[in-house]
Amino acid sequence: MKLVLEEEHHTVLREELACWDGYVSSALMAVESVRACARFGPARGRGR
């Protein structure tokens, strides 16, 4: 799993996800990527 944004506990999350199978991390990514990026709004992704 590639973490989109470096957050406070990203190292711990990366270590934990290394033990999970691919399906679970894909399901987590579907939820967490939207949550993490939503805080920064649409302009953040366009380099504004």
ABEGO torsion letter per residue (X at the ends): XBBABBBAAAAAAAAAAAABBAAAAAAAAAAAAAAAAAAAEAAAAAGX
